[in-house]
Amino acid sequence: MKFIVWGPSSKLLSEDQELQEQIKEFIKADINVEACQACADQYGVSDDLAELGIDVKYMGEPLTDYLKSDSKVITF
């Protein structure tokens, strides 16, 4: 299972301790947490997210691959 942090959510996550604790629980539960580096860079929070244990990387191609595969993608 993967959880992707995208857009302005990256800034919110960098500031909200309750959300940070939830992400840490995801990671402990072996959920792969990734964040869009372009989005995080736009908000200046790439390093903050990486320090939480999030894999910060450019997500254009990986997300396209997820969408083309049999993966189930939920957005909100």
N, CA, C and O atoms as a GROMACS GRO file, in nm:
protein
  304
    1MET      N    1   0.085  -0.117   0.000
    1MET     CA    2   0.000   0.000   0.000
    1MET      C    3   0.090   0.124   0.000
    1MET      O    4   0.195   0.126   0.063
    2LYS      N    5   0.045   0.225  -0.072
    2LYS     CA    6   0.118   0.352  -0.080
    2LYS      C    7   0.024   0.466  -0.042
    2LYS      O    8  -0.096   0.464  -0.067
    3PHE      N    9   0.084   0.566   0.020
    3PHE     CA   10   0.013   0.688   0.055
    3PHE      C   11   0.098   0.802  -0.002
    3PHE      O   12   0.215   0.815   0.033
    4ILE      N   13   0.039   0.884  -0.089
    4ILE     CA   14   0.115   0.990  -0.155
    4ILE      C   15   0.067   1.126  -0.104
    4ILE      O   16  -0.052   1.157  -0.106
    5VAL      N   17   0.162   1.205  -0.060
    5VAL     CA   18   0.135   1.342  -0.018
    5VAL      C   19   0.157   1.431  -0.140
    5VAL      O   20   0.263   1.426  -0.203
    6TRP      N   21   0.057   1.511  -0.173
    6TRP     CA   22   0.058   1.584  -0.298
    6TRP      C   23   0.008   1.726  -0.275
    6TRP      O   24  -0.082   1.748  -0.193
    7GLY      N   25   0.063   1.822  -0.346
    7GLY     CA   26   0.014   1.959  -0.344
    7GLY      C   27   0.027   2.027  -0.209
    7GLY      O   28   0.123   2.002  -0.135
    8PRO      N   29  -0.070   2.113  -0.175
    8PRO     CA   30  -0.062   2.190  -0.051
    8PRO      C   31  -0.067   2.103   0.075
    8PRO      O   32  -0.038   2.151   0.184
    9SER      N   33  -0.103   1.976   0.060
    9SER     CA   34  -0.101   1.885   0.176
    9SER      C   35   0.040   1.872   0.232
    9SER      O   36   0.058   1.849   0.351
   10SER      N   37   0.140   1.889   0.145
   10SER     CA   38   0.278   1.877   0.193
   10SER      C   39   0.310   1.986   0.295
   10SER      O   40   0.377   1.960   0.395
   11LYS      N   41   0.264   2.107   0.270
   11LYS     CA   42   0.288   2.216   0.365
   11LYS      C   43   0.211   2.192   0.495
   11LYS      O   44   0.265   2.209   0.604
   12LEU      N   45   0.085   2.151   0.482
   12LEU     CA   46   0.004   2.122   0.600
   12LEU      C   47   0.070   2.014   0.685
   12LEU      O   48   0.078   2.027   0.807
   13LEU      N   49   0.117   1.908   0.620
   13LEU     CA   50   0.181   1.799   0.693
   13LEU      C   51   0.308   1.845   0.764
   13LEU      O   52   0.340   1.798   0.873
   14SER      N   53   0.381   1.938   0.702
   14SER     CA   54   0.505   1.986   0.764
   14SER      C   55   0.478   2.067   0.891
   14SER      O   56   0.568   2.086   0.973
   15GLU      N   57   0.355   2.115   0.908
   15GLU     CA   58   0.322   2.203   1.020
   15GLU      C   59   0.234   2.138   1.126
   15GLU      O   60   0.232   2.183   1.241
   16ASP      N   61   0.162   2.034   1.091
   16ASP     CA   62   0.060   1.977   1.179
   16ASP      C   63   0.112   1.851   1.249
   16ASP      O   64   0.130   1.747   1.186
   17GLN      N   65   0.135   1.861   1.378
   17GLN     CA   66   0.192   1.749   1.453
   17GLN      C   67   0.099   1.628   1.459
   17GLN      O   68   0.145   1.514   1.458
   18GLU      N   69  -0.030   1.652   1.464
   18GLU     CA   70  -0.124   1.540   1.467
   18GLU      C   71  -0.114   1.459   1.337
   18GLU      O   72  -0.113   1.336   1.340
   19LEU      N   73  -0.108   1.528   1.224
   19LEU     CA   74  -0.091   1.459   1.096
   19LEU      C   75   0.044   1.388   1.089
   19LEU      O   76   0.053   1.278   1.036
   20GLN      N   77   0.146   1.451   1.143
   20GLN     CA   78   0.279   1.389   1.144
   20GLN      C   79   0.277   1.258   1.222
   20GLN      O   80   0.340   1.161   1.181
   21GLU      N   81   0.207   1.256   1.333
   21GLU     CA   82   0.196   1.133   1.412
   21GLU      C   83   0.123   1.025   1.334
   21GLU      O   84   0.158   0.907   1.342
   22GLN      N   85   0.021   1.064   1.259
   22GLN     CA   86  -0.052   0.967   1.177
   22GLN      C   87   0.039   0.908   1.069
   22GLN      O   88   0.035   0.788   1.042
   23ILE      N   89   0.120   0.993   1.007
   23ILE     CA   90   0.213   0.945   0.904
   23ILE      C   91   0.314   0.849   0.966
   23ILE      O   92   0.348   0.748   0.904
   24LYS      N   93   0.361   0.878   1.085
   24LYS     CA   94   0.455   0.788   1.153
   24LYS      C   95   0.389   0.652   1.178
   24LYS      O   96   0.454   0.548   1.169
   25GLU      N   97   0.260   0.653   1.211
   25GLU     CA   98   0.186   0.528   1.231
   25GLU      C   99   0.173   0.451   1.098
   25GLU      O  100   0.185   0.329   1.095
   26PHE      N  101   0.149   0.524   0.990
   26PHE     CA  102   0.144   0.459   0.858
   26PHE      C  103   0.275   0.388   0.830
   26PHE      O  104   0.276   0.272   0.789
   27ILE      N  105   0.384   0.457   0.853
   27ILE     CA  106   0.516   0.401   0.825
   27ILE      C  107   0.540   0.278   0.912
   27ILE      O  108   0.591   0.177   0.863
   28LYS      N  109   0.503   0.285   1.040
   28LYS     CA  110   0.517   0.169   1.129
   28LYS      C  111   0.434   0.051   1.080
   28LYS      O  112   0.471  -0.064   1.102
   29ALA      N  113   0.322   0.080   1.014
   29ALA     CA  114   0.233  -0.024   0.963
   29ALA      C  115   0.276  -0.071   0.822
   29ALA      O  116   0.199  -0.138   0.753
   30ASP      N  117   0.397  -0.036   0.783
   30ASP     CA  118   0.452  -0.075   0.652
   30ASP      C  119   0.377  -0.017   0.533
   30ASP      O  120   0.374  -0.078   0.426
   31ILE      N  121   0.317   0.098   0.552
   31ILE     CA  122   0.258   0.171   0.439
   31ILE      C  123   0.368   0.260   0.383
   31ILE      O  124   0.430   0.337   0.456
   32ASN      N  125   0.391   0.248   0.254
   32ASN     CA  126   0.496   0.326   0.188
   32ASN      C  127   0.443   0.469   0.167
   32ASN      O  128   0.351   0.491   0.089
   33VAL      N  129   0.501   0.565   0.238
   33VAL     CA  130   0.457   0.704   0.229
   33VAL      C  131   0.553   0.779   0.138
   33VAL      O  132   0.674   0.784   0.162
   34GLU      N  133   0.498   0.838   0.032
   34GLU     CA  134   0.576   0.913  -0.065
   34GLU      C  135   0.519   1.055  -0.075
   34GLU      O  136   0.401   1.078  -0.048
   35ALA      N  137   0.605   1.149  -0.115
   35ALA     CA  138   0.560   1.286  -0.135
   35ALA      C  139   0.617   1.338  -0.266
   35ALA      O  140   0.729   1.305  -0.304
   36CYS      N  141   0.540   1.420  -0.333
   36CYS     CA  142   0.584   1.482  -0.457
   36CYS      C  143   0.690   1.588  -0.426
   36CYS      O  144   0.664   1.684  -0.354
   37GLN      N  145   0.808   1.568  -0.480
   37GLN     CA  146   0.917   1.663  -0.453
   37GLN      C  147   0.889   1.800  -0.513
   37GLN      O  148   0.919   1.902  -0.451
   38ALA      N  149   0.832   1.804  -0.633
   38ALA     CA  150   0.802   1.934  -0.695
   38ALA      C  151   0.706   2.014  -0.607
   38ALA      O  152   0.723   2.134  -0.588
   39CYS      N  153   0.604   1.946  -0.554
   39CYS     CA  154   0.507   2.013  -0.466
   39CYS      C  155   0.575   2.058  -0.336
   39CYS      O  156   0.558   2.172  -0.293
   40ALA      N  157   0.651   1.967  -0.275
   40ALA     CA  158   0.718   1.999  -0.149
   40ALA      C  159   0.819   2.111  -0.167
   40ALA      O  160   0.832   2.197  -0.081
   41ASP      N  161   0.891   2.109  -0.279
   41ASP     CA  162   0.988   2.217  -0.307
   41ASP      C  163   0.917   2.351  -0.321
   41ASP      O  164   0.967   2.453  -0.274
   42GLN      N  165   0.801   2.349  -0.384
   42GLN     CA  166   0.723   2.473  -0.403
   42GLN      C  167   0.690   2.538  -0.269
   42GLN      O  168   0.687   2.660  -0.258
   43TYR      N  169   0.665   2.456  -0.167
   43TYR     CA  170   0.631   2.506  -0.034
   43TYR      C  171   0.752   2.511   0.059
   43TYR      O  172   0.739   2.552   0.175
   44GLY      N  173   0.869   2.470   0.010
   44GLY     CA  174   0.990   2.474   0.091
   44GLY      C  175   0.992   2.374   0.206
   44GLY      O  176   1.051   2.402   0.310
   45VAL      N  177   0.929   2.257   0.188
   45VAL     CA  178   0.916   2.162   0.298
   45VAL      C  179   0.974   2.023   0.267
   45VAL      O  180   0.949   1.928   0.341
   46SER      N  181   1.050   2.010   0.160
   46SER     CA  182   1.105   1.879   0.122
   46SER      C  183   1.185   1.816   0.234
   46SER      O  184   1.167   1.699   0.265
   47ASP      N  185   1.275   1.894   0.295
   47ASP     CA  186   1.359   1.840   0.403
   47ASP      C  187   1.274   1.801   0.524
   47ASP      O  188   1.301   1.700   0.588
   48ASP      N  189   1.173   1.882   0.555
   48ASP     CA  190   1.085   1.851   0.669
   48ASP      C  191   1.015   1.717   0.650
   48ASP      O  192   1.005   1.637   0.743
   49LEU      N  193   0.967   1.693   0.528
   49LEU     CA  194   0.897   1.568   0.501
   49LEU      C  195   0.993   1.449   0.504
   49LEU      O  196   0.959   1.342   0.555
   50ALA      N  197   1.111   1.468   0.450
   50ALA     CA  198   1.211   1.361   0.451
   50ALA      C  199   1.248   1.323   0.594
   50ALA      O  200   1.270   1.206   0.624
   51GLU      N  201   1.255   1.423   0.682
   51GLU     CA  202   1.288   1.396   0.822
   51GLU      C  203   1.180   1.313   0.892
   51GLU      O  204   1.207   1.247   0.992
   52LEU      N  205   1.059   1.316   0.838
   52LEU     CA  206   0.951   1.234   0.894
   52LEU      C  207   0.958   1.089   0.845
   52LEU      O  208   0.881   1.004   0.890
   53GLY      N  209   1.051   1.061   0.755
   53GLY     CA  210   1.064   0.927   0.700
   53GLY      C  211   0.989   0.907   0.570
   53GLY      O  212   0.972   0.794   0.523
   54ILE      N  213   0.946   1.017   0.511
   54ILE     CA  214   0.871   1.013   0.385
   54ILE      C  215   0.970   1.011   0.269
   54ILE      O  216   1.070   1.083   0.271
   55ASP      N  217   0.943   0.928   0.169
   55ASP     CA  218   1.023   0.921   0.048
   55ASP      C  219   0.981   1.037  -0.042
   55ASP      O  220   0.877   1.029  -0.108
   56VAL      N  221   1.060   1.143  -0.045
   56VAL     CA  222   1.028   1.262  -0.124
   56VAL      C  223   1.095   1.247  -0.260
   56VAL      O  224   1.218   1.240  -0.269
   57LYS      N  225   1.014   1.242  -0.366
   57LYS     CA  226   1.069   1.222  -0.500
   57LYS      C  227   0.973   1.282  -0.604
   57LYS      O  228   0.856   1.309  -0.574
   58TYR      N  229   1.024   1.300  -0.723
   58TYR     CA  230   0.938   1.350  -0.830
   58TYR      C  231   0.839   1.240  -0.864
   58TYR      O  232   0.878   1.126  -0.892
   59MET      N  233   0.711   1.272  -0.862
   59MET     CA  234   0.605   1.172  -0.868
   59MET      C  235   0.532   1.164  -1.002
   59MET      O  236   0.444   1.080  -1.018
   60GLY      N  237   0.567   1.248  -1.098
   60GLY     CA  238   0.494   1.245  -1.226
   60GLY      C  239   0.492   1.107  -1.289
   60GLY      O  240   0.385   1.052  -1.316
   61GLU      N  241   0.609   1.050  -1.311
   61GLU     CA  242   0.616   0.918  -1.374
   61GLU      C  243   0.562   0.807  -1.284
   61GLU      O  244   0.484   0.724  -1.330
   62PRO      N  245   0.602   0.803  -1.154
   62PRO     CA  246   0.546   0.697  -1.069
   62PRO      C  247   0.394   0.702  -1.060
   62PRO      O  248   0.328   0.598  -1.064
   63LEU      N  249   0.336   0.820  -1.049
   63LEU     CA  250   0.190   0.829  -1.040
   63LEU      C  251   0.125   0.784  -1.171
   63LEU      O  252   0.022   0.717  -1.170
   64THR      N  253   0.185   0.822  -1.282
   64THR     CA  254   0.134   0.777  -1.412
   64THR      C  255   0.136   0.624  -1.418
   64THR      O  256   0.041   0.562  -1.465
   65ASP      N  257   0.246   0.564  -1.371
   65ASP     CA  258   0.256   0.418  -1.370
   65ASP      C  259   0.148   0.357  -1.280
   65ASP      O  260   0.088   0.256  -1.317
   66TYR      N  261   0.124   0.417  -1.163
   66TYR     CA  262   0.018   0.366  -1.074
   66TYR      C  263  -0.117   0.369  -1.145
   66TYR      O  264  -0.195   0.274  -1.138
   67LEU      N  265  -0.144   0.481  -1.213
   67LEU     CA  266  -0.273   0.498  -1.280
   67LEU      C  267  -0.290   0.400  -1.396
   67LEU      O  268  -0.402   0.356  -1.424
   68LYS      N  269  -0.181   0.366  -1.463
   68LYS     CA  270  -0.187   0.273  -1.576
   68LYS      C  271  -0.191   0.128  -1.531
   68LYS      O  272  -0.229   0.040  -1.609
   69SER      N  273  -0.154   0.101  -1.410
   69SER     CA  274  -0.151  -0.036  -1.359
   69SER      C  275  -0.288  -0.075  -1.304
   69SER      O  276  -0.386  -0.002  -1.317
   70ASP      N  277  -0.291  -0.190  -1.242
   70ASP     CA  278  -0.414  -0.236  -1.178
   70ASP      C  279  -0.432  -0.176  -1.038
   70ASP      O  280  -0.523  -0.215  -0.965
   71SER      N  281  -0.346  -0.083  -1.001
   71SER     CA  282  -0.355  -0.022  -0.868
   71SER      C  283  -0.486   0.054  -0.853
   71SER      O  284  -0.539   0.109  -0.949
   72LYS      N  285  -0.535   0.055  -0.733
   72LYS     CA  286  -0.655   0.134  -0.701
   72LYS      C  287  -0.606   0.267  -0.645
   72LYS      O  288  -0.533   0.271  -0.546
   73VAL      N  289  -0.646   0.377  -0.710
   73VAL     CA  290  -0.604   0.510  -0.670
   73VAL      C  291  -0.723   0.586  -0.615
   73VAL      O  292  -0.825   0.599  -0.682
   74ILE      N  293  -0.709   0.636  -0.494
   74ILE     CA  294  -0.814   0.714  -0.430
   74ILE      C  295  -0.757   0.853  -0.406
   74ILE      O  296  -0.647   0.867  -0.352
   75THR      N  297  -0.829   0.955  -0.446
   75THR     CA  298  -0.784   1.092  -0.425
   75THR      C  299  -0.888   1.168  -0.344
   75THR      O  300  -1.008   1.138  -0.350
   76PHE      N  301  -0.840   1.267  -0.270
   76PHE     CA  302  -0.932   1.356  -0.198
   76PHE      C  303  -0.862   1.484  -0.169
   76PHE      O  304  -0.922   1.574  -0.108
   0.00000   0.00000   0.00000
